[in-house]
Amino acid sequence: MSLIDAVTDHPRVHNLLMDLAGRRAVLRAIQPWLDQLSGRVVDIGGGTGRIRHQLRPDVQFLCVDLDPRRLRYASGGIRADATALPFADGSLDGAILIGVMHHLHDAALEAVAADLARILAPSGRAIVLDPVAVASPKLTSRVLWRMDRGHRLHTAAVLATALRRELLIEATTSYTVLHHYFALNCVKPVR
């Protein structure tokens, strides 16, 4: 790990960089979806668990990440991989994945979607938001991608296809804040 990576990976520095990269504007587009979440909700790849402040106070919040340094700042932090979540089948009411999918290769996308469907209760909701590959990315986006450790940009279509195999996509939105973003509001079908 380079010195730059060591500094930017520090939880407080990382949070500051996310704020400078437009975190509030990025989340503003999905806030109505976040307001729908209730019960037990897991933030997968949640780092320091900052999304907790965007959720209703009655939500029972859990944060999953691979980085133990970031998890020290997250209440309810659990160290785990997004492809093998340590939760019982149907035990959660909601899941959030923000900025996770561009760290995953195609097979891992499928595994994450399958595990989401496994852990969510029937009618459980999953909100997925990620920067996506577009034909003509903005200069700011190209620069930021050079600094990001997640180098597996997917198109919106690839993300939707992976999730649609396991979940019902109720709504999507696309917008630009330094990067091009695609968000999906999904629900686990009742069978």
Backbone as a chain_set.jsonl record, in Angstrom:
{"seq": "MSLIDAVTDHPRVHNLLMDLAGRRAVLRAIQPWLDQLSGRVVDIGGGTGRIRHQLRPDVQFLCVDLDPRRLRYASGGIRADATALPFADGSLDGAILIGVMHHLHDAALEAVAADLARILAPSGRAIVLDPVAVASPKLTSRVLWRMDRGHRLHTAAVLATALRRELLIEATTSYTVLHHYFALNCVKPVR", "coords": {"N": [[0.851, -1.166, 0.0], [0.599, 2.153, -0.905], [1.879, 5.318, 0.355], [0.062, 7.366, -0.15], [-2.314, 5.882, -0.464], [-2.481, 4.832, 2.131], [-2.937, 7.152, 3.636], [-5.32, 8.218, 2.454], [-7.015, 6.112, 2.933], [-7.499, 6.214, 5.615], [-10.112, 6.347, 7.964], [-11.292, 8.897, 8.74], [-10.137, 10.69, 6.917], [-10.987, 9.534, 4.547], [-13.796, 9.89, 4.809], [-13.892, 12.706, 4.709], [-12.926, 13.121, 2.086], [-14.996, 11.917, 0.654], [-17.064, 13.67, 1.272], [-16.111, 15.984, -0.001], [-16.278, 15.082, -2.584], [-18.915, 15.284, -3.152], [-20.856, 13.912, -1.599], [-23.299, 14.506, -0.195], [-24.973, 15.537, -2.231], [-25.052, 13.305, -3.882], [-26.425, 11.434, -2.281], [-28.824, 12.751, -1.897], [-30.542, 12.281, -4.047], [-31.509, 9.716, -3.59], [-32.721, 9.834, -1.14], [-35.579, 9.777, -0.61], [-36.046, 7.039, -1.0], [-34.426, 5.911, 0.982], [-35.826, 6.814, 3.171], [-37.958, 5.072, 3.204], [-37.077, 2.757, 4.36], [-37.208, 0.428, 7.045], [-37.212, -1.323, 10.227], [-34.826, -3.962, 10.597], [-31.857, -3.068, 9.15], [-29.158, -3.391, 6.932], [-26.064, -1.962, 6.099], [-24.138, -2.56, 3.534], [-20.75, -2.818, 2.861], [-20.347, -0.508, 4.121], [-18.4, 1.017, 5.409], [-17.619, 3.495, 7.619], [-20.165, 3.693, 8.542], [-21.729, 5.955, 8.119], [-24.106, 6.4, 6.731], [-26.131, 5.883, 8.405], [-27.116, 8.201, 9.572], [-28.824, 9.149, 7.682], [-31.062, 7.687, 7.818], [-34.284, 6.708, 9.177], [-34.977, 7.252, 12.672], [-35.929, 4.958, 13.999], [-34.874, 2.737, 12.775], [-33.104, -0.304, 12.962], [-29.874, -0.481, 12.829], [-27.184, -1.938, 11.028], [-23.785, -2.347, 10.14], [-21.708, -3.447, 7.605], [-18.458, -4.25, 6.592], [-15.262, -4.74, 5.022], [-13.009, -3.525, 6.008], [-11.384, -3.212, 8.951], [-10.479, -0.902, 10.265], [-12.175, 1.18, 9.455], [-14.584, 0.201, 10.405], [-14.361, 0.534, 13.135], [-15.38, 3.013, 13.609], [-18.02, 2.728, 13.167], [-21.135, 2.139, 14.575], [-22.416, -0.944, 15.601], [-20.85, -2.402, 13.861], [-19.753, -4.937, 11.603], [-17.415, -7.214, 10.516], [-17.212, -8.426, 7.345], [-17.612, -10.089, 4.163], [-19.217, -8.949, 1.206], [-20.191, -10.913, -0.446], [-20.711, -13.105, 1.09], [-22.589, -12.926, 3.411], [-23.034, -12.653, 6.961], [-25.684, -13.396, 7.966], [-28.847, -14.717, 8.904], [-31.13, -16.515, 6.775], [-33.643, -14.546, 5.303], [-33.668, -12.655, 7.39], [-33.427, -9.882, 7.503], [-34.773, -6.584, 6.968], [-34.048, -4.647, 5.223], [-31.481, -3.492, 2.928], [-28.536, -1.719, 2.101], [-26.406, -0.672, -0.445], [-23.896, 1.233, -1.253], [-21.731, 2.542, -3.52], [-20.362, 0.125, -3.823], [-20.498, -1.839, -5.822], [-18.704, -1.324, -7.953], [-16.372, -2.369, -7.105], [-16.457, -5.023, -7.542], [-16.083, -7.988, -9.498], [-17.764, -9.459, -12.364], [-18.845, -12.056, -11.696], [-18.907, -11.868, -8.922], [-20.813, -9.863, -8.621], [-23.133, -11.282, -9.207], [-23.092, -13.079, -7.058], [-23.387, -11.356, -4.864], [-25.948, -10.302, -5.373], [-27.459, -12.661, -5.121], [-26.98, -13.279, -2.417], [-28.105, -11.051, -1.21], [-30.823, -11.473, -1.814], [-31.151, -13.768, -0.327], [-30.772, -12.98, 2.404], [-32.703, -11.033, 2.823], [-35.981, -10.447, 4.083], [-39.21, -11.52, 2.854], [-40.603, -9.038, 0.798], [-38.645, -7.334, 1.642], [-36.364, -4.611, 1.263], [-33.883, -3.432, -1.028], [-31.43, -1.065, -1.624], [-29.426, 0.151, -4.073], [-26.637, 1.902, -5.11], [-24.381, 3.242, -7.378], [-21.43, 4.474, -9.039], [-21.302, 4.527, -12.583], [-20.226, 3.106, -15.742], [-20.018, 5.08, -18.619], [-20.445, 6.229, -22.008], [-19.079, 8.671, -22.616], [-17.315, 9.787, -20.264], [-17.162, 12.349, -17.727], [-14.469, 14.701, -17.267], [-13.752, 15.081, -14.567], [-14.698, 12.716, -13.501], [-13.076, 10.797, -14.777], [-10.578, 11.454, -13.677], [-11.044, 11.012, -10.921], [-11.515, 8.252, -10.999], [-9.006, 7.254, -11.495], [-7.836, 7.44, -9.035], [-9.331, 5.804, -7.423], [-9.811, 2.662, -5.774], [-11.576, 0.798, -6.702], [-11.897, -0.601, -9.657], [-13.624, -1.684, -11.479], [-15.707, -0.748, -13.32], [-19.098, -0.864, -14.074], [-21.786, -0.995, -16.437], [-24.994, 0.645, -16.279], [-26.904, -1.119, -17.208], [-25.712, -3.65, -16.793], [-25.598, -3.749, -13.975], [-28.356, -3.628, -13.367], [-29.245, -5.999, -14.604], [-27.899, -7.992, -13.106], [-29.083, -7.657, -10.557], [-31.784, -7.962, -11.128], [-32.127, -10.655, -11.537], [-32.549, -11.738, -9.077], [-34.101, -9.988, -7.546], [-36.947, -7.756, -7.515], [-37.007, -4.916, -9.425], [-38.084, -1.888, -8.5], [-37.794, 0.836, -8.985], [-35.624, 3.113, -10.709], [-32.904, 5.455, -10.998], [-30.906, 7.878, -12.63], [-28.093, 10.038, -12.553], [-25.806, 12.843, -12.412], [-23.017, 13.675, -10.491], [-20.095, 14.765, -10.27], [-19.293, 12.045, -10.896], [-21.007, 9.681, -13.034], [-23.983, 8.408, -11.926], [-25.949, 5.563, -10.982], [-28.883, 4.351, -9.622], [-30.781, 1.92, -7.862], [-33.884, 0.84, -6.67], [-34.94, -1.799, -5.021], [-36.971, -4.728, -4.39], [-37.566, -7.675, -2.49], [-39.286, -10.279, -3.894], [-42.453, -11.604, -2.813], [-42.967, -14.937, -2.345]], "CA": [[0.0, 0.0, 0.0], [1.394, 3.372, -0.989], [1.623, 6.317, 1.389], [-1.188, 8.053, -0.506], [-3.404, 4.967, -0.115], [-2.559, 4.754, 3.594], [-3.551, 8.386, 4.13], [-6.705, 8.339, 1.985], [-7.803, 5.031, 3.505], [-7.851, 6.487, 7.005], [-11.55, 6.605, 7.977], [-11.657, 10.327, 8.782], [-9.725, 11.286, 5.643], [-11.909, 8.985, 3.552], [-15.076, 10.592, 4.96], [-13.699, 14.062, 4.204], [-12.838, 13.037, 0.629], [-16.35, 11.635, 0.147], [-17.81, 14.93, 1.37], [-15.621, 16.863, -1.072], [-16.71, 14.507, -3.864], [-20.344, 15.513, -3.339], [-21.648, 12.875, -0.934], [-24.668, 14.969, 0.096], [-25.722, 15.611, -3.492], [-25.237, 11.929, -4.355], [-27.455, 10.794, -1.468], [-30.09, 13.499, -1.996], [-31.394, 11.659, -5.064], [-32.122, 8.479, -3.095], [-33.253, 10.024, 0.21], [-36.942, 9.235, -0.455], [-35.972, 5.585, -0.874], [-33.882, 5.627, 2.312], [-36.905, 7.079, 4.128], [-38.864, 3.921, 3.198], [-36.496, 1.635, 5.094], [-37.591, 0.267, 8.455], [-36.802, -2.605, 10.795], [-33.383, -4.26, 10.606], [-31.273, -2.659, 7.87], [-27.703, -3.535, 6.874], [-25.311, -1.161, 5.132], [-23.09, -3.466, 3.072], [-19.654, -1.99, 2.374], [-20.72, 0.768, 4.724], [-17.276, 1.78, 5.968], [-17.789, 4.049, 8.966], [-21.579, 3.673, 8.914], [-22.298, 7.31, 8.089], [-25.439, 6.421, 6.139], [-27.074, 5.784, 9.534], [-27.705, 9.518, 9.827], [-29.809, 9.412, 6.626], [-32.172, 6.77, 8.032], [-35.228, 7.029, 10.245], [-34.409, 6.887, 13.984], [-36.383, 3.655, 14.48], [-34.186, 1.669, 12.051], [-32.064, -1.055, 13.668], [-28.813, -0.351, 11.835], [-25.988, -2.769, 11.056], [-22.835, -1.925, 9.121], [-20.782, -4.509, 7.218], [-17.354, -3.805, 5.749], [-14.056, -5.566, 5.167], [-11.94, -2.736, 6.61], [-11.599, -3.093, 10.401], [-10.249, 0.476, 10.724], [-13.411, 1.954, 9.239], [-15.654, -0.33, 11.249], [-14.233, 1.066, 14.504], [-16.178, 4.232, 13.676], [-19.416, 2.369, 12.883], [-21.817, 1.382, 15.621], [-22.973, -2.164, 15.027], [-19.989, -2.825, 12.762], [-19.472, -6.365, 11.45], [-16.45, -7.441, 9.427], [-17.67, -9.516, 6.485], [-17.569, -9.893, 2.724], [-20.551, -8.76, 0.633], [-20.628, -12.121, -1.148], [-21.004, -14.151, 2.079], [-23.039, -12.14, 4.563], [-23.254, -13.507, 8.136], [-27.036, -13.211, 8.472], [-29.751, -15.836, 8.615], [-32.045, -16.339, 5.652], [-34.849, -13.768, 5.564], [-33.599, -12.017, 8.714], [-33.296, -8.425, 7.439], [-35.849, -5.869, 6.284], [-33.495, -3.767, 4.204], [-30.041, -3.497, 2.688], [-28.036, -0.571, 1.348], [-25.074, -0.861, -1.033], [-23.523, 2.489, -1.907], [-20.333, 2.539, -3.949], [-19.789, -1.205, -3.603], [-20.505, -2.699, -7.009], [-17.541, -1.113, -8.823], [-15.26, -3.134, -6.538], [-16.755, -6.433, -7.765], [-16.096, -8.523, -10.858], [-19.114, -9.877, -12.762], [-19.314, -13.207, -10.915], [-19.198, -11.387, -7.569], [-22.102, -9.161, -8.699], [-24.161, -12.32, -9.111], [-23.061, -13.619, -5.694], [-23.957, -10.338, -3.973], [-27.393, -10.278, -5.62], [-28.028, -13.873, -4.538], [-26.937, -13.177, -0.96], [-29.126, -10.064, -0.839], [-32.117, -12.15, -1.847], [-31.177, -14.75, 0.764], [-30.883, -12.377, 3.745], [-33.877, -10.166, 2.937], [-37.299, -11.024, 4.312], [-40.118, -11.195, 1.758], [-40.912, -7.598, 0.717], [-37.491, -6.561, 2.089], [-35.937, -3.642, 0.261], [-32.444, -3.214, -1.244], [-31.122, 0.16, -2.358], [-28.083, 0.027, -4.625], [-26.2, 3.127, -5.787], [-22.984, 3.103, -7.77], [-21.017, 5.148, -10.262], [-21.361, 3.579, -13.693], [-19.51, 3.387, -16.979], [-20.779, 5.74, -19.674], [-19.658, 6.385, -23.239], [-18.211, 9.856, -22.539], [-17.262, 10.248, -18.87], [-16.656, 13.684, -17.442], [-13.053, 14.77, -16.889], [-13.646, 14.857, -13.121], [-14.916, 11.29, -13.269], [-11.876, 10.064, -15.196], [-9.528, 11.732, -12.689], [-11.381, 10.314, -9.682], [-11.35, 6.813, -11.176], [-7.579, 6.907, -11.396], [-7.475, 7.379, -7.618], [-10.2, 4.854, -6.741], [-9.366, 1.267, -5.8], [-12.571, -0.001, -7.415], [-11.652, -0.34, -11.078], [-14.497, -2.536, -12.299], [-16.909, 0.009, -13.658], [-20.134, -1.599, -14.796], [-22.829, -0.137, -16.987], [-26.271, 0.561, -15.574], [-27.574, -2.341, -17.675], [-25.1, -4.804, -16.123], [-26.07, -3.748, -12.586], [-29.781, -3.978, -13.354], [-29.377, -7.415, -14.952], [-27.463, -8.808, -11.964], [-30.057, -7.569, -9.467], [-33.094, -8.425, -11.613], [-32.188, -12.125, -11.445], [-32.946, -12.117, -7.717], [-34.984, -9.002, -6.917], [-37.807, -6.961, -8.375], [-36.563, -3.519, -9.448], [-39.264, -1.025, -8.482], [-37.49, 2.158, -9.543], [-34.212, 3.444, -10.941], [-32.627, 6.844, -11.323], [-29.542, 8.166, -13.08], [-27.771, 11.451, -12.417], [-24.379, 13.12, -12.415], [-22.37, 14.516, -9.483], [-18.713, 14.399, -10.549], [-19.404, 10.777, -11.618], [-22.351, 9.311, -13.491], [-24.503, 7.46, -10.943], [-27.162, 4.807, -11.264], [-29.416, 3.826, -8.369], [-31.897, 0.991, -8.015], [-34.689, 0.569, -5.486], [-35.383, -3.167, -5.297], [-37.709, -5.415, -3.339], [-37.576, -9.137, -2.61], [-40.662, -10.709, -4.14], [-43.104, -12.565, -1.909], [-43.222, -16.168, -3.14]], "C": [[0.902, 1.236, 0.0], [1.044, 4.315, 0.162], [0.315, 7.052, 1.113], [-2.384, 7.179, -0.144], [-3.587, 4.893, 1.4], [-3.247, 5.985, 4.174], [-5.018, 8.454, 3.733], [-7.598, 7.234, 2.512], [-8.14, 5.253, 4.974], [-9.321, 6.895, 7.048], [-11.941, 8.086, 7.958], [-11.295, 11.029, 7.476], [-10.664, 10.81, 4.538], [-13.265, 9.704, 3.611], [-14.983, 12.019, 4.422], [-13.65, 14.069, 2.676], [-14.212, 12.761, 0.013], [-17.222, 12.89, 0.209], [-17.407, 15.887, 0.258], [-16.066, 16.384, -2.451], [-18.228, 14.591, -4.053], [-21.265, 14.494, -2.706], [-23.092, 13.306, -0.684], [-25.534, 15.01, -1.16], [-26.001, 14.214, -4.043], [-26.389, 11.273, -3.594], [-28.817, 11.474, -1.586], [-31.061, 12.823, -2.967], [-32.1, 10.4, -4.562], [-32.724, 8.634, -1.698], [-34.693, 9.536, 0.359], [-36.966, 7.714, -0.33], [-35.445, 5.197, 0.499], [-34.949, 5.828, 3.386], [-37.907, 5.929, 4.207], [-38.362, 2.771, 4.06], [-36.948, 1.63, 6.544], [-37.118, -1.095, 8.929], [-35.299, -2.752, 10.84], [-32.811, -4.005, 9.221], [-29.759, -2.776, 7.954], [-27.146, -2.641, 5.773], [-24.1, -1.995, 4.739], [-21.995, -2.649, 2.396], [-19.775, -0.591, 2.943], [-19.607, 1.553, 5.375], [-17.524, 2.201, 7.4], [-19.253, 4.141, 9.394], [-22.275, 5.019, 8.875], [-23.704, 7.375, 7.519], [-26.509, 6.35, 7.229], [-27.802, 7.097, 9.769], [-28.752, 9.896, 8.783], [-31.071, 8.572, 6.834], [-33.075, 7.232, 9.164], [-34.648, 6.555, 11.58], [-34.801, 5.498, 14.478], [-35.719, 2.476, 13.771], [-33.138, 1.021, 12.956], [-30.924, -1.248, 12.667], [-27.65, -1.291, 12.093], [-25.082, -2.307, 9.932], [-21.841, -3.051, 8.878], [-19.71, -3.916, 6.317], [-16.185, -4.76, 5.961], [-12.952, -4.85, 5.934], [-12.182, -2.55, 8.113], [-11.358, -1.679, 10.931], [-11.509, 1.313, 10.575], [-14.514, 1.496, 10.167], [-15.559, 0.153, 12.693], [-15.079, 2.315, 14.699], [-17.667, 3.951, 13.485], [-20.02, 1.636, 14.077], [-22.477, 0.184, 14.956], [-22.148, -2.713, 13.891], [-19.677, -4.31, 12.792], [-18.514, -6.525, 10.283], [-16.889, -8.662, 8.629], [-17.574, -9.091, 5.028], [-19.002, -9.807, 2.189], [-21.074, -9.996, -0.079], [-20.97, -13.271, -0.206], [-21.402, -13.476, 3.388], [-23.427, -13.038, 5.735], [-24.631, -13.299, 8.779], [-27.897, -14.401, 8.064], [-30.655, -15.494, 7.433], [-33.276, -15.545, 6.104], [-34.848, -12.955, 6.84], [-33.544, -10.489, 8.689], [-34.417, -7.801, 6.608], [-35.328, -4.969, 5.172], [-31.99, -3.899, 4.101], [-29.696, -2.291, 1.825], [-26.645, -0.935, 0.838], [-24.749, 0.402, -1.81], [-22.034, 2.431, -2.235], [-19.629, 1.218, -3.737], [-19.552, -1.934, -4.917], [-19.293, -2.502, -7.913], [-16.268, -1.757, -8.258], [-15.379, -4.623, -6.867], [-16.666, -6.828, -9.232], [-17.49, -9.098, -11.124], [-19.654, -11.045, -11.943], [-19.659, -12.792, -9.481], [-20.5, -10.583, -7.54], [-23.243, -10.154, -8.513], [-24.242, -12.867, -7.677], [-23.674, -12.635, -4.699], [-25.473, -10.287, -4.136], [-28.075, -11.495, -4.988], [-28.051, -13.795, -3.014], [-27.921, -12.123, -0.45], [-30.496, -10.724, -0.774], [-32.246, -13.147, -0.7], [-31.452, -14.095, 2.105], [-32.128, -11.522, 3.926], [-35.142, -10.978, 3.21], [-38.157, -10.745, 3.081], [-40.596, -9.743, 1.884], [-39.782, -6.727, 1.275], [-36.944, -5.732, 0.933], [-34.419, -3.543, 0.192], [-32.281, -1.962, -2.091], [-29.655, 0.075, -2.771], [-27.772, 1.294, -5.408], [-24.726, 2.981, -6.12], [-22.678, 4.008, -8.948], [-20.965, 4.108, -11.382], [-20.562, 4.06, -14.891], [-20.478, 4.027, -17.977], [-19.848, 5.973, -20.858], [-18.665, 7.545, -23.159], [-18.162, 10.38, -21.11], [-16.701, 11.661, -18.758], [-15.177, 13.608, -17.061], [-12.89, 14.497, -15.397], [-13.812, 13.374, -12.796], [-13.675, 10.483, -13.645], [-10.748, 10.247, -14.185], [-9.803, 10.964, -11.4], [-11.214, 8.804, -9.811], [-9.894, 6.391, -11.092], [-7.136, 6.76, -9.945], [-8.258, 6.317, -6.85], [-9.638, 3.443, -6.841], [-10.344, 0.358, -6.523], [-12.489, 0.289, -8.899], [-12.541, -1.177, -11.986], [-15.801, -1.804, -12.584], [-17.857, -0.853, -14.474], [-21.075, -0.583, -15.423], [-24.08, -0.286, -16.122], [-26.988, -0.737, -15.954], [-27.021, -3.585, -16.983], [-25.573, -4.888, -14.67], [-27.526, -4.187, -12.508], [-29.984, -5.46, -13.652], [-28.995, -8.307, -13.775], [-28.508, -8.806, -10.851], [-31.407, -8.144, -9.877], [-33.226, -9.948, -11.541], [-32.743, -12.576, -10.099], [-34.031, -11.236, -7.107], [-35.848, -8.314, -7.963], [-37.331, -5.509, -8.303], [-37.801, -2.643, -9.556], [-39.004, 0.325, -9.13], [-35.985, 2.28, -9.748], [-34.108, 4.942, -11.169], [-31.163, 6.954, -11.73], [-29.313, 9.659, -12.936], [-26.255, 11.601, -12.347], [-24.019, 14.079, -11.286], [-20.902, 14.086, -9.519], [-18.606, 13.086, -11.333], [-20.817, 10.671, -12.187], [-22.833, 8.21, -12.551], [-25.768, 6.78, -11.448], [-27.607, 4.199, -9.942], [-30.641, 2.969, -8.658], [-32.577, 0.799, -6.666], [-35.375, -0.771, -5.752], [-36.153, -3.73, -4.107], [-37.619, -6.919, -3.591], [-39.024, -9.578, -2.801], [-41.175, -11.672, -3.063], [-43.45, -13.772, -2.746], [-44.027, -17.158, -2.347]], "O": [[1.837, 1.346, 0.794], [0.04, 4.13, 0.85], [-0.452, 7.328, 2.035], [-3.362, 7.671, 0.418], [-4.714, 4.89, 1.894], [-4.051, 5.87, 5.099], [-5.875, 8.717, 4.576], [-8.819, 7.392, 2.54], [-8.985, 4.547, 5.523], [-9.743, 7.719, 6.236], [-12.845, 8.472, 7.216], [-12.054, 11.864, 6.985], [-11.085, 11.6, 3.693], [-13.813, 10.082, 2.575], [-15.902, 12.487, 3.75], [-14.262, 14.927, 2.04], [-14.546, 13.314, -1.035], [-18.021, 13.142, -0.693], [-18.26, 16.528, -0.355], [-16.213, 17.184, -3.375], [-18.765, 14.031, -5.008], [-22.351, 14.236, -3.225], [-24.015, 12.534, -0.943], [-26.684, 14.571, -1.148], [-27.068, 13.969, -4.606], [-27.239, 10.624, -4.203], [-29.85, 10.832, -1.393], [-32.268, 12.802, -2.726], [-33.173, 10.054, -5.057], [-33.195, 7.65, -1.127], [-35.011, 8.924, 1.379], [-37.815, 7.163, 0.371], [-35.953, 4.262, 1.118], [-34.977, 5.11, 4.386], [-38.638, 5.826, 5.192], [-39.142, 1.903, 4.45], [-37.057, 2.675, 7.185], [-36.678, -1.922, 8.13], [-34.578, -1.786, 11.091], [-33.217, -4.632, 8.243], [-29.145, -2.322, 8.92], [-27.685, -2.576, 4.669], [-23.15, -2.124, 5.51], [-22.266, -1.88, 1.473], [-19.358, 0.387, 2.322], [-19.844, 2.662, 5.856], [-17.627, 1.36, 8.293], [-19.548, 4.616, 10.491], [-23.302, 5.206, 9.527], [-24.432, 8.327, 7.803], [-27.661, 6.717, 6.997], [-28.98, 7.1, 10.127], [-29.493, 10.86, 8.975], [-32.046, 8.733, 6.1], [-32.679, 8.043, 10.001], [-33.911, 5.569, 11.619], [-34.087, 4.912, 15.291], [-35.974, 1.326, 14.129], [-32.379, 1.714, 13.634], [-31.013, -2.084, 11.767], [-27.187, -1.43, 13.225], [-25.568, -1.914, 8.872], [-21.211, -3.551, 9.81], [-20.016, -3.168, 5.388], [-16.13, -5.489, 6.951], [-12.048, -5.5, 6.458], [-13.086, -1.812, 8.505], [-11.957, -1.288, 11.932], [-11.866, 2.071, 11.478], [-15.294, 2.31, 10.662], [-16.565, 0.18, 13.402], [-15.456, 2.643, 15.825], [-18.488, 4.857, 13.631], [-19.478, 0.63, 14.534], [-23.033, 0.301, 13.864], [-22.676, -3.421, 13.034], [-19.378, -4.878, 13.843], [-18.773, -6.028, 9.187], [-16.938, -9.777, 9.147], [-17.469, -7.908, 4.706], [-19.891, -10.512, 2.667], [-22.28, -10.119, -0.294], [-21.467, -14.305, -0.653], [-20.634, -13.463, 4.35], [-24.074, -14.066, 5.539], [-24.733, -13.058, 9.982], [-27.692, -15.005, 7.011], [-30.905, -14.325, 7.142], [-33.87, -15.832, 7.144], [-35.915, -12.593, 7.336], [-33.607, -9.859, 9.745], [-34.936, -8.413, 5.674], [-36.081, -4.574, 4.282], [-31.314, -4.346, 5.027], [-30.458, -1.896, 0.942], [-25.81, -1.44, 1.589], [-25.272, 0.616, -2.904], [-21.192, 2.29, -1.348], [-18.423, 1.19, -3.495], [-18.516, -2.574, -5.099], [-18.888, -3.449, -8.588], [-15.208, -1.688, -8.88], [-14.497, -5.405, -6.51], [-17.12, -6.09, -10.107], [-18.302, -9.209, -10.205], [-20.815, -11.019, -11.535], [-20.608, -13.316, -8.897], [-21.219, -10.615, -6.541], [-24.19, -9.906, -7.767], [-25.334, -13.089, -7.153], [-24.401, -13.041, -3.792], [-26.202, -10.235, -3.146], [-29.143, -11.37, -4.391], [-29.03, -14.2, -2.387], [-28.505, -12.285, 0.622], [-31.235, -10.556, 0.196], [-33.338, -13.342, -0.165], [-32.275, -14.59, 2.873], [-32.569, -11.304, 5.055], [-35.345, -12.051, 2.643], [-37.858, -9.815, 2.331], [-40.95, -9.294, 2.974], [-39.938, -5.51, 1.372], [-37.054, -6.118, -0.231], [-33.742, -3.567, 1.22], [-32.91, -1.816, -3.139], [-28.764, -0.055, -1.932], [-28.55, 1.708, -6.267], [-23.916, 2.64, -5.258], [-23.554, 4.284, -9.767], [-20.623, 2.949, -11.148], [-20.263, 5.245, -15.036], [-21.608, 3.568, -18.151], [-18.625, 5.92, -20.727], [-17.522, 7.405, -23.595], [-18.885, 11.317, -20.772], [-15.888, 12.101, -19.571], [-14.699, 12.575, -16.591], [-11.987, 13.76, -15.0], [-13.136, 12.848, -11.913], [-13.272, 9.585, -12.906], [-10.039, 9.291, -13.871], [-8.901, 10.335, -10.847], [-10.818, 8.14, -8.853], [-9.592, 5.279, -10.659], [-6.177, 6.045, -9.653], [-7.881, 5.966, -5.732], [-9.061, 3.067, -7.862], [-9.976, -0.747, -6.921], [-12.968, 1.328, -9.351], [-12.223, -1.352, -13.162], [-16.868, -2.216, -12.13], [-17.455, -1.492, -15.446], [-21.144, 0.564, -14.979], [-24.2, -1.227, -15.336], [-27.608, -1.376, -15.104], [-27.785, -4.482, -16.626], [-25.909, -5.97, -14.188], [-27.885, -5.022, -11.677], [-30.813, -6.108, -13.013], [-29.695, -9.276, -13.48], [-28.785, -9.853, -10.264], [-32.097, -8.75, -9.058], [-34.341, -10.466, -11.489], [-33.331, -13.652, -9.987], [-34.791, -11.685, -6.25], [-35.514, -8.295, -9.147], [-37.263, -4.938, -7.214], [-38.488, -2.651, -10.578], [-39.897, 0.896, -9.757], [-35.189, 1.643, -9.06], [-35.092, 5.609, -11.489], [-30.304, 6.22, -11.24], [-30.221, 10.457, -13.166], [-25.522, 10.619, -12.237], [-24.62, 15.143, -11.136], [-20.526, 13.125, -8.848], [-17.895, 13.029, -12.336], [-21.698, 11.466, -11.86], [-22.163, 7.189, -12.398], [-26.54, 7.342, -12.225], [-26.803, 3.603, -9.226], [-31.424, 3.25, -9.565], [-31.913, 0.618, -5.645], [-36.27, -0.869, -6.592], [-36.007, -3.271, -2.974], [-37.599, -7.377, -4.733], [-39.884, -9.285, -1.97], [-40.412, -12.447, -2.488], [-44.151, -13.652, -3.751], [-44.336, -18.241, -2.843]]}, "num_chains": 1, "name": "protein.A"}
